[in-house]
Amino acid sequence: MKFKTRSFLYFLSGLMIGILVVTGVSLKKIDSTATAVEVSPEGRPQYKWYAPMLPSGIDFCGEVVPLDREDVQEKLDREMIVNAYLHGTQLYILKLSGRYFPIIEERLKANGVPDDFKYVCIAESALNQNALSGVGAASFWQFMKDTGPNYGLEINDEVDERFNVVKATDAACHYFKDAYTKFGTWTGAAASYNCGQAGYANQCEFQKATNYYDMIFPDETNRYVFRILALKYLLSHPKLFGLMIEPVDKYKPLKSRVVEVDKTIANLTDFALENHTTYKMLKIYNPWLRGHKLTVRNGKKYEVELPNP
C-alpha cells in the first residue's frame, strides 16, 4: 500500500510539473493580450470575443462574391459574426449533416442544381425536419402550405410531403431551376427563395439591375445570401472556428426498408406493430405521415420506410 501511495504521489508531482512547464512555454509564445480569457481582480473570468476572419475569396455556385467592395465585405462580416459564435447550433447542424447531406446532395445533383444550395436548406431550417415558422412554413425547405402543391408536394391533414426530405428537396430544385431561368444567376435564384420570384423581379425592374450585389432589398433578403455564404464558410471549415467534430461524431443516415402501400391504413399504430416496429419509429422514419391513419385513393401509392429488422 505504501509503494502504491508513493508511486501515485510521484506521478501526481510529475504531472503538475509538466503542466507548469507547458503553461510557461505557452505564456512565452502567446502575448497575454491575445488570450481568450482573463481573470478579474474579483476572480471572475472575463471572456474576450474576437471578430472572425473573413475568407480571402468565396463564391456561391461558382459565382464569385465581390469581396473587394466594402459594402459586400461588411454584410458578410455581419453574418460571420452572428453565426460564428452559435457554437451549439453549428455543432448540431454538423451532426445532422451526416444524416441529411447525403440525401440532399444526391437530389441536388440528380436535378442539376449546384451543391451549394444545401446551405440554403441550412439557412431555412438548420436541417431541423420539424422546423415550423410563425407563418406556417414547414420543415427542411420551409415551403408554405399553399406553395408546396405548386411544386408537386401533397399537403393535407394526413400527408405533408414538406417533411419528406427527398420530395421536398426535389420541389426546391424545381423552384431553383425556374428562378435561374428567370434571373440568369444562381445567386438571384437563392435570393428569390426568400422574397419570392415576383418580389425579386419587381426589384430588378424598379432598380434597373439584375445583380443581387448591386441591389437593395428588405432587410431579411439583404442578409439572406450573406447568411448562406457565412454558413458555407463556417461549416466547410469547422475547426477554424473551434467546432471540433470528427466524422464519427456525425449522425448516421437511417437504415430502412421500403414498403409500398396501395390500400388505406385505418390505424398507423396497428400497421407499425404488424410490421415489427412502433408508431414512434414509424413517425421518425416517415415524418410526412401527419395523422393516425393514411387514406389511399384508387391508383395512388405511397412508399413507407420502416426500420431494418
CORKACOR-V826731 format. One record per helix or strand. SS is the DSSP state (A for helix, B for strand). FROM is the first residue (numbers start at 1). TO is the last residue. If there is no record, write none. Layout:
((SS	FROM	TO) (SS	FROM	TO))
This chain:
((A	2	29) (A	32	34) (B	37	39) (B	45	47) (B	59	60) (B	63	64) (A	70	84) (A	87	110) (A	115	125) (B	132	132) (B	138	138) (B	143	143) (A	145	151) (B	155	155) (B	159	160) (A	161	163) (A	165	183) (A	186	195) (A	197	207) (A	212	214) (A	219	236) (A	238	241) (A	247	249) (B	256	261) (B	265	265) (A	268	274) (A	279	285) (B	289	289) (B	294	294) (B	302	307))
